[in-house]
Amino acid sequence: MRKVILAVFAALTFSLAAHAAIEVYEFDNLEQEQQFKELGHTLRCPKCQNNTISDSNAELAQDLRHKVYEMTKEGKSKEEIVDYMIARYGNFVTYNPPFTMSTAILWLGPLAVVLGGFGLIVLRSRKSKAKVTANNDE
């Protein structure tokens, strides 16, 4: 009896793996497949934080992968697909947002911090040189 229960348990356990969903996409040529893979690693899942649509298992990411697949099969270019996704989900869907007034802080913020730090270093070094010179003059 114990062997029968163990066999049934093993059969049920292994059958669960058979029901796991694996997305298989077929393409007409290698260029379409390459474009699909690039877009999968370029577009961000709007639901997940910092995951690409190819890495995310969210339902929305699956829908986006399917839409990218459909558009790729239709012969749309990479730019057309990215523009469609940005129009639908906003600039968040791409890891490389365009320079606009709303994204200016993303692009100019790091530069401002570096320049501010450099300016602070220059000011402090000038003050310390001025103090040393003033002390030597006395």
JOPE-V70230 format. One record per residue. PHI is phi in degrees with one decimal (* if undefined). Layout:
# JOPE-V70230
phi
PHI
PHI
This chain:
# JOPE-V70230
phi
*
-63.6
-66.6
-66.4
-62.5
-63.4
-66.8
-64.8
-61.3
-63.8
-64.0
-66.3
-63.8
-72.4
-73.2
-64.4
-66.3
-70.0
-90.5
-64.2
-81.1
-122.4
-83.4
-118.6
-114.7
-108.4
-121.5
-75.0
-149.0
-69.5
-63.5
-64.2
-63.3
-63.8
-62.6
-61.2
-65.5
-61.7
-66.5
-63.1
-94.6
-98.1
-87.5
-96.4
-72.8
-65.2
-86.1
-91.5
-86.6
63.2
-116.7
-78.3
-70.0
-80.3
-89.8
-85.3
-103.9
-64.3
-62.0
-64.3
-64.8
-63.8
-63.3
-66.2
-60.6
-65.3
-66.3
-62.9
-61.9
-60.5
-67.5
-67.1
-64.7
-73.7
92.0
-70.3
-79.7
-60.0
-64.2
-64.4
-68.0
-63.6
-61.4
-62.3
-65.8
-66.2
-63.2
-86.0
-115.9
87.9
-67.6
-62.3
-72.2
-114.8
-81.0
-125.5
-67.7
-71.4
-78.8
-133.6
-62.5
-75.2
-108.4
-59.9
-66.1
-64.7
-85.6
-94.5
-56.9
-60.7
-64.5
-63.8
-65.3
-64.3
-64.7
-63.5
-64.3
-64.0
-62.4
-63.6
-63.2
-63.1
-62.0
-65.5
-69.0
-68.2
-64.6
-67.9
-66.9
-65.3
-66.3
-63.4
-66.0
-65.0
-68.0
-71.2
-70.8
-76.0
